[in-house]
Amino acid sequence: MTPVTLSAPGRSRAGWLVPVAVVLGGSWLLALSARISVPMAPVPMTLQTLALLVLAGGLGLRLGTATVLAYLGQGALGLPVFAAGGGLAYMMGPTGGFLLGFLLAAMLIGWAVDRGATRHGLLLLAALTLGHALVFVPGVLWLATFTGLPEAWAKGAAPFLLGSAVKTALALMLLLAGQKLTRRIGGL
């Protein structure tokens, strides 16, 4: 699957509307996926990383990154887009490192997709897996400033590893299915 191409430069004066709509829609999908959660302390288990992987893999570097930045911006403004609220104080709390990880993951996955990772299932799987890891690294390190590293690992990573593997596999399947669908539609 190649990243979404939304309009050719100079095509219309309103050519910016579609990318803006995609970015806002993607940010709202991230917000909605935050609400689908299993409450755990201090980090809830949500569907956000699945949505993140699919969005970054489908939109590429530019739009995927813009989507996560829009999501984080909405949260910074106080909109309740995160699993348990919004605002700068929330972003600086125990889960703040995971939010930074969302941005890093979107950038890495989008970069890999822009360079053809979707043409090779194993490359795409590697990009998604590394992206998922990039959510955990700053997340656990930031959480460790609140709890210490052993507890941060025990509460912020270990319980999520199996679910993360499942979400990574689902994202891979969804992106590959989207690629097949795109080829079929293009062949009509």
PyMOL commands that set and color helices and strands:
alter all, ss='L'
color gray80, all
select helices_A, chain A and resi 17-35+48-76+88-91+96-114+117-119+121-147+149-156+158-186
alter helices_A, ss='H'
color red, helices_A
select strands_A, chain A and resi 37-38+45-46
alter strands_A, ss='S'
color yellow, strands_A
deselect
rebuild
show_as cartoon
